[in-house]
Each structure stands twice: as structure tokens, then as C-alpha cells.
Amino acid sequence: MIEEKYRAALVIDFVRKFGIIFSLAIIAISIAGMLIELCDPSVRDGSSLFALGNGLQYSSILQIAGFALIIAFFTVLLFSEYLQTRIRFIIRGFLLLLVTLVTSSVFAFAFNWFPSNDIRSWLRFVLCTIGCFIISFTLTLLKLKLEGKKYTKLLKDYKGRHNV
């Protein structure tokens, strides 16, 4: 019974992670497309990811969904209870960054999200990915620290009320 609940929790966690990653990817790519169109209209034909000015193509949405599935799988795997006690948090975060970079690079190259022979595009892509990951990781660490303080205070209050 407990194992069934654990499996169900993993599936629910996977679906949540997929939904979050997919939604944020669509929003980020939409914003990037609008900014690219505003800043440099000459790159209209440089990417198959989106038809600038016309929105995301159906094939691009499915590509992003495939990317989100892979990242959600590794997120659930790396931050599962099984690995939580075996691998330090910072190492799991680094592994997730590595998986994200490799997966997004494979997708960018395979689906021609931007020109594969343009080193500046790849450099921007890697720097943006690392920058976004650092922001996300920092916010996660901050959240964990605040939750730790909250639960420490709650435990202290509990002990005080029950003379423990």
C-alpha cells in the first residue's frame, strides 16, 4: 500500500514538473521571440523554433513538450528521496544543469532552433541557460533556507508548549 502511494506521488510529481517546465519554457520562448523581433528584425529567418511575429509553430510546441518531459524526468529522478540521502544537493543541482544544457543543445541542434554554425548564438544560448539556472537555483536555496527557519521556529514553539 505504501509503495503504491509512493509510485502515485512520483507520477503526480512528474506531471507537475512537466507542466511547470513546459509552461515556463513556452512563456520564456515567447518573450525571447518578442524581444528578438523588437531588437533585431533581421533574424526572422534564423530560427525554426518560432516564426517571428506569427507565434510558436505546432511542431515547436511539441519539441518543447519533448524537452520538458526529459527535464521533468531527470528533475524527479535527481531530487527523489532515493538520491536525496546519497548525493549532495549542490551536486544534484549541477547534474540537472548539465542534463539541461546537453538536452537543450541536442534539441537546438536537431530541430535547428537557431543556426548551428553561428558561434555567437550558441554562446548566448549557453550563457542564458546558465544564467537562468543560477537564478532558479538561488531562489530554490533561498526558499529552502526560509522553510528551514520556519520549521525550526515551529519545532521550538511546539517543544515550549509541550515541555519537550
C-alpha positions in Angstrom: 0.0 0.0 0.0 2.8 2.4 0.9 4.7 1.5 -2.3 1.6 2.3 -4.3 1.2 5.7 -2.7 4.9 6.4 -3.3 4.5 5.5 -7.0 1.4 7.6 -7.3 3.2 10.5 -5.7 6.1 10.1 -8.2 3.7 10.2 -11.1 1.9 13.3 -9.7 5.3 15.0 -9.1 6.4 14.1 -12.6 3.2 15.6 -14.1 3.6 18.7 -12.0 7.2 19.2 -13.0 6.4 18.7 -16.7 3.6 21.2 -16.5 5.7 23.8 -14.8 8.7 23.3 -17.1 6.6 23.3 -20.3 4.6 26.4 -19.3 7.7 28.3 -18.3 9.5 27.3 -21.5 6.6 28.5 -23.6 6.5 31.8 -21.8 10.3 32.3 -21.9 10.4 31.5 -25.7 7.5 33.8 -26.4 9.2 36.7 -24.6 12.5 35.9 -26.2 10.8 35.9 -29.6 9.2 39.3 -29.0 12.5 40.8 -27.8 14.4 39.4 -30.7 11.8 40.8 -33.1 12.0 44.2 -31.5 15.8 44.4 -31.2 16.9 42.7 -34.4 14.3 42.1 -37.0 16.9 40.8 -39.4 17.0 37.4 -37.6 13.4 36.5 -38.7 14.5 33.5 -40.8 17.3 32.3 -38.5 15.3 30.1 -36.3 12.9 27.2 -36.8 11.7 27.4 -33.2 9.2 30.2 -33.9 8.0 32.1 -36.8 8.8 35.6 -35.6 5.7 37.7 -35.4 3.4 34.7 -36.0 3.8 32.9 -32.7 5.0 29.4 -31.9 4.5 26.7 -34.5 2.8 23.5 -33.6 5.9 21.5 -34.2 7.9 23.8 -31.9 5.3 23.3 -29.1 5.7 19.5 -29.4 9.5 19.9 -29.4 9.3 21.9 -26.2 7.0 19.3 -24.7 9.5 16.6 -25.5 12.3 18.7 -23.9 10.1 19.3 -20.9 9.4 15.6 -20.5 13.1 14.8 -20.4 13.9 17.6 -18.0 10.9 16.7 -15.7 12.1 13.0 -15.7 15.6 14.0 -14.6 14.3 16.5 -12.1 12.1 13.9 -10.4 15.0 11.4 -10.5 17.7 13.7 -9.2 15.5 15.1 -6.4 13.8 11.8 -5.4 14.0 10.5 -1.8 16.3 7.7 -3.0 19.0 10.1 -4.2 18.4 12.8 -1.6 20.5 11.0 1.0 23.1 9.7 -1.4 24.1 12.8 -3.4 24.6 16.3 -2.1 22.0 19.0 -3.1 24.6 21.1 -4.9 25.9 18.1 -6.9 22.3 17.2 -7.9 21.8 20.8 -9.0 24.9 20.7 -11.1 23.9 17.4 -12.7 20.5 18.9 -13.5 22.3 21.9 -15.1 24.4 19.5 -17.1 21.4 17.5 -18.2 19.5 20.7 -19.2 22.5 22.0 -21.2 23.0 18.7 -23.0 19.3 18.1 -23.7 18.6 21.7 -24.9 21.8 21.6 -27.0 20.6 18.3 -28.7 17.2 19.7 -29.3 18.5 23.1 -30.6 20.8 21.2 -33.0 18.4 18.5 -34.0 15.4 20.9 -34.6 17.5 23.8 -35.9 16.3 26.2 -33.2 19.0 28.6 -34.3 21.8 28.3 -36.8 24.2 25.6 -35.8 27.2 27.3 -37.4 26.7 30.6 -35.6 29.1 30.5 -32.5 27.6 33.8 -31.1 24.1 32.2 -31.0 25.5 29.1 -29.2 27.5 31.3 -26.7 24.4 33.4 -25.9 22.3 30.2 -25.6 24.8 28.7 -23.1 25.2 31.9 -21.1 21.4 32.4 -20.9 20.8 28.8 -19.9 23.4 29.1 -17.1 22.2 32.5 -16.0 18.6 31.3 -15.8 19.7 28.2 -14.0 21.7 30.2 -11.4 18.7 32.4 -10.7 16.4 29.4 -10.4 18.9 27.5 -8.1 19.5 30.6 -5.9 15.7 31.1 -5.5 15.4 27.4 -4.6 18.2 27.7 -2.0 16.5 30.8 -0.5 13.2 29.0 -0.3 14.8 26.0 1.4 16.6 28.3 3.9 13.4 30.2 4.7 11.4 27.0 5.1 14.2 25.6 7.4 13.9 28.7 9.6 10.1 28.4 9.7 10.1 24.8 10.7 12.9 25.3 13.3 10.7 28.1 14.9 7.6 25.8 14.8 9.5 23.0 16.4 10.9 25.3 19.1 7.3 26.6 19.8 6.0 23.1 19.9 8.7 22.0 22.4 7.9 25.0 24.5 4.2 24.3 24.7 4.6 20.6 25.4 7.6 20.8 27.7 9.7 18.6 25.5 
